[in-house]
């Protein structure tokens, strides 16, 4: 019986604990912070030992193998000590991959992962596949395997998860795009972050498929240095049409779909290409595109009031995501942005703001940087300290036929618990408008 220690008791850690127990290993879960009540109840109901508020070093060092939360960096002293003693430290994704014989699609990128993962899952489900979705969205891969074994899995994979893989291999792997994000985790070196993303392809074989956005500058620059053994399929802007996109020799119409903007057309191109490679029928994919419900807080249309459309893009916490959002907008936008700055370089947004944004509402405690950057580019610049105030300000500024876009470019933690709370409060405030 193997002694498995799991560091971190979130969805990933608890899923791994359940899978390890199911495979008759001795399991101990340790979380340096607090454990959510739902996860404590779950561990207790399965008789799995755990601790919170500390890491008992002596007990952890007795492990035959450690599965760590993606949120724990490799440079943490305890992780270094474990590695120094020759104790394997792996990701939950890596551990789960030992216990399945299914086809796996792995999706990573700086933006669009969740939308593309949910869309690929929906397309396959619509086409009648025995498929489940997991990874960094919904249930952990390990938990999925404890509940039922599906023929196909669609997994969202963060760079943090990919850092902990050894043998994990997706049959279809994709990198949607790469832009600066989480650089504090990667010694503020872009090349380290890019290398982390490319780990999705490191174990692929010639019979596998690797999809990538060929015109992304970071991907294009790194690709010649990287040994891709899988069949590499570039996703190109030339595949996009006025009303949709071409994939596998078929045209797919996005006009009936709820997906907006070029970035979502790319997401649909990736998901559709992958579904076609697994044998999904084009007519089923078209039905899936038309019935897909976009992910909350990602270009989510909240409603229209007095001729003004309100869009919730609270998940846009980096500059690249906001670029895609603004690019999808017509002229005459009232843009709500701001929050906890992540060292953002707003330079890429300047042309779009000049062209499309008429008024700006800065939502945050400290809006100095936003005002210095954009105050001279827009006709009107105002500030707000709550979602309700931001919506009230925007409603007073927006004209009939214009759009109010919440796309913050910043983290939410100065005024909100997370981006979800920010988005929900925005939606609630919109619904209160008369």
C-alpha positions as CSV (number, residue, x, y, z in Angstrom):
1,X,0.0,0.0,0.0
2,X,1.5,3.3,-1.1
3,X,1.6,6.3,1.3
4,X,0.1,9.2,-0.7
5,X,0.3,12.8,0.8
6,X,-1.8,15.5,-0.8
7,X,-0.9,19.1,-0.3
8,X,-3.9,21.4,-0.7
9,X,-7.5,20.5,-0.1
10,X,-9.4,22.3,-2.9
11,X,-11.2,20.6,-5.8
12,X,-7.9,19.2,-7.2
13,X,-6.6,17.9,-3.9
14,X,-9.8,16.3,-2.7
15,X,-10.4,14.7,-6.1
16,X,-6.9,13.2,-5.9
17,X,-7.6,12.0,-2.4
18,X,-10.7,10.2,-3.4
19,X,-9.0,8.6,-6.4
20,X,-6.0,7.5,-4.3
21,X,-8.3,5.9,-1.7
22,X,-10.3,4.2,-4.4
23,X,-7.0,2.7,-5.6
24,X,-6.3,1.4,-2.1
25,X,-3.5,3.8,-1.1
26,X,-3.0,5.2,2.3
27,X,-4.0,8.9,2.0
28,X,-3.3,12.0,4.1
29,X,-4.4,15.5,3.1
30,X,-2.6,18.6,4.4
31,X,-3.6,22.2,3.8
32,X,-1.7,25.1,5.2
33,X,-4.8,27.3,5.1
34,X,-8.4,26.5,6.0
35,X,-10.4,23.8,4.2
36,X,-13.8,24.6,2.9
37,X,-16.6,22.9,4.9
38,X,-17.9,21.0,1.9
39,X,-14.5,19.4,1.3
40,X,-14.0,18.7,5.1
41,X,-17.4,16.9,5.1
42,X,-16.4,14.9,2.0
43,X,-13.0,13.8,3.4
44,X,-14.6,12.9,6.7
45,X,-17.4,10.9,5.1
46,X,-14.8,8.8,3.3
47,X,-12.6,8.4,6.3
48,X,-9.6,10.3,4.8
49,X,-7.2,11.8,7.4
50,X,-6.5,15.5,7.0
51,X,-5.1,18.6,8.7
52,X,-5.6,22.3,8.1
53,X,-3.8,25.4,9.2
54,X,-0.4,23.7,9.0
55,X,1.9,21.2,7.3
56,X,3.2,18.5,9.6
57,X,6.6,18.2,8.1
58,X,7.6,14.8,9.6
59,X,4.4,13.2,8.5
60,X,4.6,14.6,5.0
61,X,8.2,13.5,4.6
62,X,7.1,9.9,5.1
63,X,5.2,10.0,1.8
64,X,6.0,7.6,-1.0
65,X,4.6,10.2,-3.4
66,X,3.2,13.7,-3.0
67,X,0.4,15.3,-5.1
68,X,0.4,19.1,-4.8
69,X,-2.1,21.7,-5.5
70,X,-1.4,23.7,-8.7
71,X,-1.4,26.8,-6.5
72,X,1.7,25.7,-4.6
73,X,4.9,26.9,-6.4
74,X,7.9,24.6,-6.8
75,X,10.2,27.0,-4.9
76,X,8.3,26.6,-1.6
77,X,10.8,25.2,0.9
78,X,8.7,22.1,1.7
79,X,8.5,21.2,-2.0
80,X,12.3,21.7,-2.3
81,X,12.9,19.4,0.7
82,X,10.6,16.7,-0.7
83,X,12.4,16.8,-4.1
84,X,15.8,16.9,-2.4
85,X,14.9,13.6,-0.5
86,X,13.9,12.0,-3.8
87,X,10.2,11.9,-3.0
88,X,8.2,12.4,-6.3
89,X,6.0,15.5,-6.3
90,X,3.4,15.5,-9.1
91,X,0.2,17.3,-10.2
92,X,-3.3,15.8,-9.7
93,X,-3.6,15.7,-13.5
94,X,-0.5,13.5,-13.7
95,X,-1.8,11.2,-11.0
96,X,-5.2,10.9,-12.6
97,X,-3.8,10.1,-16.0
98,X,-2.5,6.7,-14.6
99,X,-6.1,5.5,-14.1
100,X,-7.8,5.8,-17.5
101,X,-7.8,4.4,-21.0
102,X,-9.9,7.1,-22.5
103,X,-9.3,9.7,-25.2
104,X,-8.2,13.1,-23.7
105,X,-8.3,16.6,-25.1
106,X,-6.2,19.1,-23.2
107,X,-6.7,22.8,-23.7
108,X,-4.4,25.6,-22.5
109,X,-3.8,29.2,-23.3
110,X,-3.7,32.6,-21.6
111,X,-7.3,33.4,-22.6
112,X,-10.3,31.5,-23.8
113,X,-9.5,28.2,-22.0
114,X,-12.8,27.9,-20.2
115,X,-15.0,28.9,-23.2
116,X,-13.2,26.6,-25.5
117,X,-13.3,23.7,-23.0
118,X,-17.0,24.1,-22.4
119,X,-17.7,24.5,-26.1
120,X,-15.7,21.4,-27.1
121,X,-17.5,19.4,-24.5
122,X,-20.9,20.7,-25.7
123,X,-20.1,20.0,-29.3
124,X,-19.1,16.4,-28.5
125,X,-22.1,15.9,-26.3
126,X,-24.4,17.2,-29.0
127,X,-22.8,14.8,-31.4
128,X,-23.6,11.9,-29.0
129,X,-20.2,11.2,-27.5
130,X,-19.7,9.6,-24.1
131,X,-17.8,12.6,-22.8
132,X,-17.0,14.5,-19.6
133,X,-15.4,17.8,-18.9
134,X,-13.0,18.7,-16.1
135,X,-9.6,19.9,-15.1
136,X,-9.4,23.5,-14.2
137,X,-13.1,24.0,-14.8
138,X,-15.8,22.1,-13.0
139,X,-14.6,18.8,-11.5
140,X,-11.0,17.8,-11.2
141,X,-9.9,15.0,-13.6
142,X,-9.3,12.7,-10.6
143,X,-12.8,13.2,-9.3
144,X,-14.2,12.5,-12.8
145,X,-12.5,9.2,-12.8
146,X,-13.9,8.2,-9.4
147,X,-17.5,8.8,-10.6
148,X,-17.6,7.1,-14.0
149,X,-15.2,6.2,-16.7
150,X,-16.1,8.0,-20.0
151,X,-14.7,7.3,-23.4
152,X,-13.7,10.9,-23.9
153,X,-12.5,13.7,-21.6
154,X,-12.1,17.4,-22.3
155,X,-9.8,19.1,-19.8
156,X,-8.9,22.7,-19.2
157,X,-5.3,22.9,-18.2
158,X,-3.6,25.9,-16.6
159,X,0.2,26.4,-16.8
160,X,0.3,25.6,-13.0
161,X,-1.2,22.2,-13.7
162,X,1.1,21.5,-16.6
163,X,4.2,22.3,-14.5
164,X,3.5,19.2,-12.5
165,X,3.1,16.6,-15.3
166,X,5.6,13.9,-16.1
167,X,3.9,11.4,-18.4
168,X,0.5,13.0,-19.0
169,X,-0.3,12.9,-22.7
170,X,-3.4,14.4,-24.4
171,X,-4.5,12.8,-27.6
172,X,-5.5,16.2,-28.8
173,X,-3.5,19.1,-27.2
174,X,-4.0,22.8,-28.0
175,X,-2.5,26.2,-27.1
176,X,-5.1,28.8,-27.9
177,X,-2.8,31.8,-27.4
178,X,-0.1,33.1,-25.1
179,X,0.1,36.6,-23.6
180,X,1.8,37.8,-20.4
181,X,0.1,36.5,-17.3
182,X,1.1,35.0,-14.0
183,X,4.7,36.1,-14.6
184,X,5.2,36.4,-10.8
185,X,5.1,32.6,-10.8
186,X,7.7,32.4,-13.5
187,X,10.5,34.8,-12.2
188,X,9.0,37.5,-14.4
189,X,10.4,35.7,-17.5
190,X,8.1,35.3,-20.4
191,X,10.1,32.5,-21.8
192,X,9.5,30.4,-18.6
193,X,5.7,31.0,-18.9
194,X,5.8,30.0,-22.6
195,X,7.8,26.9,-21.9
196,X,5.2,25.9,-19.3
197,X,2.4,26.2,-21.8
198,X,4.2,24.1,-24.3
199,X,4.5,21.2,-21.8
200,X,1.1,20.2,-23.0
201,X,2.8,18.7,-26.1
202,X,5.9,17.2,-24.5
203,X,4.6,13.6,-24.3
204,X,2.6,13.6,-27.5
205,X,3.2,10.9,-30.1
206,X,3.0,11.1,-33.9
207,X,-0.5,9.7,-33.9
208,X,-1.7,12.6,-31.6
209,X,-2.8,16.1,-32.7
210,X,-1.4,19.5,-31.6
211,X,-3.5,22.6,-32.4
212,X,-2.0,26.1,-32.0
213,X,-2.7,29.7,-33.0
214,X,0.0,30.2,-35.6
215,X,-0.2,34.0,-35.7
216,X,0.4,34.5,-32.0
217,X,3.8,36.1,-31.7
218,X,4.9,34.1,-28.6
219,X,3.8,30.8,-30.0
220,X,5.4,31.5,-33.4
221,X,8.7,32.5,-31.8
222,X,8.9,29.5,-29.6
223,X,7.7,26.8,-32.0
224,X,10.9,26.4,-34.0
225,X,12.8,25.7,-30.7
226,X,10.3,23.1,-29.6
227,X,10.2,19.5,-30.7
228,X,6.6,18.8,-31.7
229,X,6.2,15.1,-32.4
230,X,2.4,15.2,-32.8
231,X,0.6,16.2,-36.0
232,X,0.7,20.0,-35.8
233,X,-2.3,21.9,-37.1
234,X,-2.0,25.7,-37.2
235,X,-5.1,27.7,-36.6
236,X,-5.1,30.7,-38.9
237,X,-7.0,33.9,-39.2
238,X,-7.6,33.0,-42.9
239,X,-10.0,30.3,-41.7
240,X,-12.4,33.0,-40.3
241,X,-15.1,34.3,-42.6
242,X,-17.5,37.2,-42.3
243,X,-20.2,35.0,-40.7
244,X,-18.2,32.1,-39.2
245,X,-15.2,29.9,-40.1
246,X,-14.0,27.1,-42.2
247,X,-12.8,23.8,-40.6
248,X,-12.3,20.4,-42.1
249,X,-13.6,21.5,-45.5
250,X,-16.9,22.7,-44.0
251,X,-18.3,26.2,-43.3
252,X,-19.7,26.8,-39.9
253,X,-22.1,29.7,-39.4
254,X,-21.8,31.7,-36.1
255,X,-24.7,34.1,-36.8
256,X,-27.2,31.9,-34.9
257,X,-24.6,31.4,-32.1
258,X,-24.1,33.5,-28.9
259,X,-20.4,33.8,-29.5
260,X,-19.1,37.3,-30.1
261,X,-15.9,38.7,-31.5
262,X,-12.9,37.3,-33.4
263,X,-11.5,35.7,-30.2
264,X,-14.6,33.6,-29.8
265,X,-14.5,32.7,-33.5
266,X,-11.0,31.4,-32.9
267,X,-12.2,29.5,-29.8
268,X,-15.0,27.9,-31.9
269,X,-12.4,27.1,-34.7
270,X,-10.2,25.2,-32.2
271,X,-13.2,23.3,-30.6
272,X,-14.7,22.4,-33.9
273,X,-11.4,21.2,-35.5
274,X,-10.8,19.0,-32.4
275,X,-14.4,17.6,-32.5
276,X,-14.1,16.8,-36.3
277,X,-10.8,14.9,-35.6
278,X,-12.7,12.7,-33.2
279,X,-15.3,12.0,-35.8
280,X,-18.2,14.4,-34.8
281,X,-20.6,15.1,-37.7
282,X,-20.5,18.6,-39.1
283,X,-24.3,19.0,-38.8
284,X,-24.1,18.1,-35.1
285,X,-21.3,20.6,-34.6
286,X,-23.4,23.3,-36.2
287,X,-26.3,22.4,-33.9
288,X,-23.9,22.6,-30.9
289,X,-22.6,26.0,-31.9
290,X,-26.2,27.3,-32.1
291,X,-27.2,25.8,-28.7
292,X,-24.1,26.7,-26.7
293,X,-24.6,29.0,-23.7
294,X,-21.5,31.2,-23.2
295,X,-19.6,31.0,-19.9
296,X,-20.8,33.5,-17.3
297,X,-18.6,36.7,-16.9
298,X,-17.1,36.2,-20.4
299,X,-18.7,38.6,-22.9
300,X,-22.0,37.8,-21.2
301,X,-24.9,39.9,-22.5
302,X,-26.8,41.0,-19.4
303,X,-29.6,42.9,-21.1
304,X,-30.7,46.1,-22.8
305,X,-32.1,49.1,-21.0
306,X,-33.3,52.3,-22.8
307,X,-31.5,51.2,-26.0
308,X,-28.2,50.5,-24.2
309,X,-26.7,46.9,-24.1
310,X,-24.8,45.9,-21.0
311,X,-22.1,43.3,-21.3
312,X,-20.4,41.5,-18.4
313,X,-16.8,40.5,-19.1
314,X,-15.6,40.5,-15.5
315,X,-13.3,37.5,-16.2
316,X,-11.1,39.8,-18.4
317,X,-8.5,40.3,-15.7
318,X,-5.5,40.9,-18.1
319,X,-4.9,43.3,-21.0
320,X,-5.0,40.7,-23.7
321,X,-8.6,39.6,-22.7
322,X,-9.7,43.2,-22.7
323,X,-8.1,43.7,-26.2
324,X,-10.3,40.9,-27.5
325,X,-13.4,42.4,-25.9
326,X,-12.9,45.9,-27.2
327,X,-12.0,44.6,-30.6
328,X,-15.4,42.9,-30.8
329,X,-17.2,46.2,-29.9
330,X,-18.6,48.8,-32.3
331,X,-17.8,52.5,-31.8
332,X,-19.5,54.2,-28.9
333,X,-18.5,52.1,-25.8
334,X,-18.8,53.1,-22.2
335,X,-16.0,51.1,-20.7
336,X,-15.9,50.0,-17.0
337,X,-12.4,49.0,-16.0
338,X,-10.1,48.9,-13.1
339,X,-9.4,47.1,-9.9
340,X,-6.1,45.7,-8.6
341,X,-3.4,46.4,-11.2
342,X,-1.2,43.4,-12.0
343,X,1.7,45.4,-13.4
344,X,-0.3,45.9,-16.6
345,X,1.1,47.4,-19.8
346,X,-1.9,49.2,-21.4
347,X,-0.1,50.2,-24.5
348,X,-1.8,47.5,-26.8
349,X,-5.2,48.9,-25.8
350,X,-4.5,52.6,-26.8
351,X,-5.6,52.3,-30.5
352,X,-8.8,50.5,-29.6
353,X,-9.7,52.9,-26.8
354,X,-9.1,55.9,-29.2
355,X,-11.3,54.3,-31.8
356,X,-14.2,52.8,-29.8
357,X,-14.4,54.1,-26.2
358,X,-16.3,57.4,-25.7
359,X,-16.5,57.3,-21.9
360,X,-14.8,55.4,-19.2
361,X,-15.7,54.5,-15.6
362,X,-12.8,53.5,-13.5
363,X,-13.9,51.0,-10.9
364,X,-11.3,50.6,-8.1
365,X,-9.8,52.0,-5.0
366,X,-6.8,53.5,-6.8
367,X,-7.5,54.6,-10.4
368,X,-4.4,56.7,-10.8
369,X,-2.7,54.6,-13.5
370,X,-6.0,54.2,-15.5
371,X,-6.6,58.0,-15.4
372,X,-3.0,58.8,-16.4
373,X,-3.2,56.3,-19.3
374,X,-6.7,56.8,-20.7
375,X,-8.0,60.1,-19.2
376,X,-6.8,62.0,-22.2
377,X,-8.1,59.5,-24.8
378,X,-11.7,59.4,-23.9
379,X,-14.3,62.2,-23.9
380,X,-15.4,61.5,-20.3
381,X,-13.5,59.8,-17.4
382,X,-15.3,59.2,-14.1
383,X,-14.6,57.0,-11.1
384,X,-16.7,54.6,-9.0
385,X,-16.1,52.6,-5.8
386,X,-18.8,49.9,-6.2
387,X,-20.5,47.9,-9.0
388,X,-23.7,49.7,-8.3
389,X,-22.1,53.2,-8.7
390,X,-20.3,52.1,-11.8
391,X,-23.5,51.0,-13.5
392,X,-25.3,54.1,-12.4
393,X,-22.5,56.3,-13.8
394,X,-22.4,54.3,-17.1
395,X,-26.1,54.4,-17.5
396,X,-26.0,58.2,-17.2
397,X,-23.3,58.4,-19.8
398,X,-24.4,55.9,-22.4
399,X,-26.5,56.9,-25.4
400,X,-29.2,55.0,-27.2
401,X,-27.5,52.3,-29.4
402,X,-24.3,52.2,-27.4
403,X,-22.9,49.5,-25.2
404,X,-21.7,49.4,-21.6
405,X,-18.8,47.0,-21.3
406,X,-17.4,45.7,-17.9
407,X,-14.0,44.4,-18.9
408,X,-11.7,45.3,-16.1
409,X,-8.1,44.4,-17.2
410,X,-7.4,44.1,-13.4
411,X,-7.9,41.7,-10.6
412,X,-10.9,42.2,-8.4
413,X,-9.5,41.9,-4.9
414,X,-9.5,45.6,-4.0
415,X,-13.3,45.8,-3.9
416,X,-14.6,42.3,-4.4
417,X,-14.0,38.7,-3.3
418,X,-13.3,37.6,-6.8
419,X,-14.2,38.3,-10.5
420,X,-17.4,36.3,-10.1
421,X,-18.7,38.5,-7.3
422,X,-17.8,41.6,-9.4
423,X,-19.7,40.2,-12.3
424,X,-22.7,39.2,-10.3
425,X,-23.0,42.6,-8.6
426,X,-22.7,44.2,-12.0
427,X,-25.5,42.1,-13.4
428,X,-27.7,42.8,-10.3
429,X,-27.1,46.5,-10.7
430,X,-28.1,46.4,-14.4
431,X,-31.3,44.5,-13.6
432,X,-32.2,47.3,-11.2
433,X,-32.1,49.9,-14.0
434,X,-35.4,51.3,-15.1
